[in-house]
Amino acid sequence: MSIVVRPARAEDVPAMSRVLIASITELCHADHQDEPDRIAEWTANKTPDGIRSMLARDGFFMVVAELDGQVVAVGATTADGEIALNYVAPEARFRGVSKAILNHMETDLRSRGFVEGRLRATNTAKAFYRAQGWSADASPDGGTACFAMHKRLAD
C-alpha cells in the first residue's frame, strides 16, 4: 500500500468528482439523513464542471491522495488558512488516507505561515478531526450541521 499526496491536476477531475460524490453520499449519512434534496444540494458543485471551477479559483489549493496509483481522496486549503475540503472514497476509509491528506494540508498551511488552521467539520468528520488534535469552537451552524474547529499548527 502506497499513499501519495500531491497537487490536483486537470486530468484528476473525473476521479475527484467520483470521490467527492461517493464520500458524501455513502459516508455522510449522519449529516444528510439520506434526504435526496440535501444530498443534491451538497453534491451540486462536485460535478466535473464544479471541480474544474474549484481548480481555477485563486487562493484555493486542491490536492489529491492516491492509493496504489488511484485517486481516493480530495482535499483543499484556502489562502485564508482554512481546510476547505477533506473527503475520502468509501473503499479507502480506515486505511490512513484521510490522515495522510490532512497532514499534508496542515504542513502546507504551516509552510505558508499560518500558526493556526481552521475548518468546518460535519458530524461524520468531527470525531476524526478531534483524534487528530483539532478542537471544536462552537455549535452547529445549520445546513449540514458543520462545527467550526481549529488547531494550532506551529509553536
Phi, psi and chi 1 to 4 in degrees:
 res  aa     phi    psi   chi1   chi2   chi3   chi4
   1 MET       -  124.0  176.5  176.0   85.1      -
   2 SER  -128.0  117.8  171.5      -      -      -
   3 ILE  -102.3  127.0  -60.1  170.6      -      -
   4 VAL  -125.1  126.8  174.9      -      -      -
   5 VAL  -108.6  131.1 -179.4      -      -      -
   6 ARG  -151.1  165.3   60.5  168.8  176.4   76.8
   7 PRO   -60.2  143.0  -23.2   33.2      -      -
   8 ALA   -72.0  146.9      -      -      -      -
   9 ARG  -124.5  162.2  -57.9 -176.4  -64.5 -114.6
  10 ALA   -55.3  -38.3      -      -      -      -
  11 GLU   -70.0  -10.5   58.7  -93.7   23.6      -
  12 ASP   -83.9  -12.4  -62.5  -38.3      -      -
  13 VAL   -51.4  -51.0  165.5      -      -      -
  14 PRO   -59.0  -42.9  -23.9   34.7      -      -
  15 ALA   -67.2  -38.9      -      -      -      -
  16 MET   -62.1  -43.5  -67.5  167.4   70.4      -
  17 SER   -61.1  -45.6  177.0      -      -      -
  18 ARG   -60.2  -45.5  -79.0 -169.3  -57.7  -87.3
  19 VAL   -61.7  -49.0  165.9      -      -      -
  20 LEU   -60.6  -48.1  -70.5  165.3      -      -
  21 ILE   -66.9  -42.5  -69.2  170.3      -      -
  22 ALA   -65.4  -41.4      -      -      -      -
  23 SER   -61.5  -48.3 -177.0      -      -      -
  24 ILE   -64.2  -49.4  -68.3  164.3      -      -
  25 THR   -66.3  -43.6  -55.6      -      -      -
  26 GLU   -96.1  -22.4  -62.8  176.1   37.8      -
  27 LEU  -111.6  -14.5  -58.8  179.0      -      -
  28 CYS  -106.9   36.9  -63.1      -      -      -
  29 HIS   -57.2  -37.1  -59.1  -74.6      -      -
  30 ALA   -63.2  -20.3      -      -      -      -
  31 ASP   -99.2  -35.6  -58.9  -70.2      -      -
  32 HIS  -108.8   -4.9   56.1   59.5      -      -
  33 GLN    47.9   30.6  -70.7   83.8   39.5      -
  34 ASP    59.5   23.8  -64.9  -40.3      -      -
  35 GLU   -82.4  117.8  -67.8  178.5   22.9      -
  36 PRO   -53.3  -39.6  -25.2   33.4      -      -
  37 ASP   -65.9  -41.0  -70.1  -17.0      -      -
  38 ARG   -67.0  -41.3  -69.7 -178.5   86.4 -180.0
  39 ILE   -63.5  -45.1  -65.1  168.5      -      -
  40 ALA   -61.2  -41.9      -      -      -      -
  41 GLU   -64.3  -44.1 -179.9 -178.5  -21.8      -
  42 TRP   -68.2  -35.7 -163.2  -10.1      -      -
  43 THR   -94.9   -2.4   59.1      -      -      -
  44 ALA   -54.8  -39.5      -      -      -      -
  45 ASN   -96.5   14.5   68.4  -19.5      -      -
  46 LYS  -100.9   11.0  -51.4  -54.0 -171.2  -74.8
  47 THR   -72.3  166.1   63.4      -      -      -
  48 PRO   -54.0  -40.9  -32.6   39.8      -      -
  49 ASP   -63.7  -40.9  -75.3  -17.6      -      -
  50 GLY   -63.2  -40.5      -      -      -      -
  51 ILE   -66.2  -41.8  -57.4  -59.3      -      -
  52 ARG   -59.1  -39.8  -82.0 -171.2  -83.6  -78.7
  53 SER   -62.6  -42.7  -80.0      -      -      -
  54 MET   -62.5  -44.4  -72.1 -178.5 -150.3      -
  55 LEU   -60.1  -31.8  -85.6  171.8      -      -
  56 ALA   -86.3  -10.5      -      -      -      -
  57 ARG   -71.0  128.8 -168.4 -178.2  -41.4  164.2
  58 ASP   -63.8  138.1  -76.9  -21.8      -      -
  59 GLY    75.7   13.7      -      -      -      -
  60 PHE  -122.3  110.9 -158.8   72.8      -      -
  61 PHE  -108.6  106.9  -50.1  100.7      -      -
  62 MET   -97.1  140.5  -62.7 -171.5   79.3      -
  63 VAL  -130.7  159.3  -65.7      -      -      -
  64 VAL  -127.4  155.6  -64.7      -      -      -
  65 ALA  -114.1  132.2      -      -      -      -
  66 GLU  -107.2  140.8  -66.8  179.8  -21.2      -
  67 LEU  -119.4  115.5 -177.5   60.9      -      -
  68 ASP    51.9   42.0  -61.5  -32.3      -      -
  69 GLY    85.6   -1.7      -      -      -      -
  70 GLN  -110.2  134.7  -60.3  -64.3  -49.8      -
  71 VAL   -66.9  120.3  171.9      -      -      -
  72 VAL  -128.9    1.5  -66.2      -      -      -
  73 ALA  -155.3  151.9      -      -      -      -
  74 VAL  -132.8  133.2  177.2      -      -      -
  75 GLY  -137.0  163.4      -      -      -      -
  76 ALA  -155.0  143.2      -      -      -      -
  77 THR  -119.2  163.3   58.0      -      -      -
  78 THR  -116.6  166.2   69.9      -      -      -
  79 ALA   -67.2  -12.9      -      -      -      -
  80 ASP   -94.4    6.1  -63.9  -32.5      -      -
  81 GLY    84.6   26.0      -      -      -      -
  82 GLU  -111.8  143.7 -174.0  172.4   -7.0      -
  83 ILE   -87.6  114.7  -69.0  177.6      -      -
  84 ALA   -96.0  -29.3      -      -      -      -
  85 LEU  -140.4  142.9  -64.0  173.9      -      -
  86 ASN  -161.2   92.7 -173.0    5.8      -      -
  87 TYR  -127.5  142.3  -69.8   90.0      -      -
  88 VAL  -123.1  145.3   64.4      -      -      -
  89 ALA   -65.4  141.9      -      -      -      -
  90 PRO   -52.9  -39.4  -28.3   36.3      -      -
  91 GLU   -72.0  -12.2   69.0  -86.3    9.3      -
  92 ALA  -104.5   -1.4      -      -      -      -
  93 ARG   -62.4  143.4 -164.9  171.3 -175.4 -156.0
  94 PHE    66.4   28.8  -57.0  119.7      -      -
  95 ARG  -120.6   12.9  -63.5 -177.6   65.8 -169.5
  96 GLY    90.4   -1.5      -      -      -      -
  97 VAL   -69.5  -45.6  176.1      -      -      -
  98 SER   -61.6  -41.6  -64.6      -      -      -
  99 LYS   -64.8  -41.3  -73.4  179.7 -173.0  175.0
 100 ALA   -63.4  -45.1      -      -      -      -
 101 ILE   -70.6  -36.9 -158.0  166.4      -      -
 102 LEU   -64.2  -45.8  179.0   61.6      -      -
 103 ASN   -58.5  -41.5  -72.8  -24.0      -      -
 104 HIS   -61.4  -45.6  179.4   90.7      -      -
 105 MET   -67.9  -38.0  -69.0 -171.8  -68.1      -
 106 GLU   -62.8  -42.3  -71.3  175.8    3.0      -
 107 THR   -63.3  -41.3  -61.2      -      -      -
 108 ASP   -59.7  -47.7  170.2   62.5      -      -
 109 LEU   -61.8  -44.6  -68.3  175.3      -      -
 110 ARG   -58.4  -43.7 -158.2  175.7  -60.4  113.9
 111 SER   -66.8  -21.3   74.0      -      -      -
 112 ARG   -93.4    9.7  -71.3 -167.2  -86.6  137.0
 113 GLY    93.5    6.5      -      -      -      -
 114 PHE   -80.8  131.6  -69.2   99.3      -      -
 115 VAL   -90.2  -21.5 -141.7      -      -      -
 116 GLU  -137.6  139.2 -176.8  173.4   83.0      -
 117 GLY  -102.3  155.2      -      -      -      -
 118 ARG  -132.1  154.0  -66.0  174.3  -69.3  106.0
 119 LEU  -161.2  169.7   58.7   79.2      -      -
 120 ARG  -121.6  116.1  -59.0 -161.7   68.5   71.8
 121 ALA  -101.2  141.7      -      -      -      -
 122 THR   -79.2  169.6   60.3      -      -      -
 123 ASN   -56.3  -40.6  -79.2  -48.1      -      -
 124 THR   -61.0  -40.5  -59.9      -      -      -
 125 ALA   -94.5  -12.8      -      -      -      -
 126 LYS   -55.9  -47.0 -169.5  173.7  163.4 -173.7
 127 ALA   -63.8  -38.4      -      -      -      -
 128 PHE   -59.2  -48.8  165.4   76.1      -      -
 129 TYR   -64.8  -40.7  -73.2  118.9      -      -
 130 ARG   -58.3  -41.4  -81.5 -160.8  169.0  144.1
 131 ALA   -65.7  -20.4      -      -      -      -
 132 GLN   -98.2   13.1  -54.0  -47.3  -52.5      -
 133 GLY    92.9    9.3      -      -      -      -
 134 TRP   -86.9  148.9  -71.0   75.6      -      -
 135 SER  -119.6  141.6  -58.9      -      -      -
 136 ALA   -78.0  140.4      -      -      -      -
 137 ASP   -95.4  -41.6  -65.5  -19.5      -      -
 138 ALA  -151.2 -177.6      -      -      -      -
 139 SER   -81.7  169.1   57.3      -      -      -
 140 PRO   -57.0  154.2  -13.0   20.1      -      -
 141 ASP  -112.5   28.9   67.6   -4.3      -      -
 142 GLY    79.7 -168.9      -      -      -      -
 143 GLY    58.9 -113.7      -      -      -      -
 144 THR   -91.1   17.3   56.0      -      -      -
 145 ALA    55.5   55.9      -      -      -      -
 146 CYS   -82.9  146.1  -70.4      -      -      -
 147 PHE  -111.8  126.4  -64.5   84.1      -      -
 148 ALA   -69.7  132.9      -      -      -      -
 149 MET  -136.2  159.9  -59.5 -174.6   83.5      -
 150 HIS  -145.3  161.4   68.9  -81.6      -      -
 151 LYS  -150.6  133.7 -179.4  179.2 -179.7  179.0
 152 ARG   -72.7  126.6 -174.6  150.5 -179.2   83.6
 153 LEU  -102.8  -22.5  -59.2  172.8      -      -
 154 ALA  -140.7  154.4      -      -      -      -
 155 ASP   -85.1      -  -64.6  -33.0      -      -
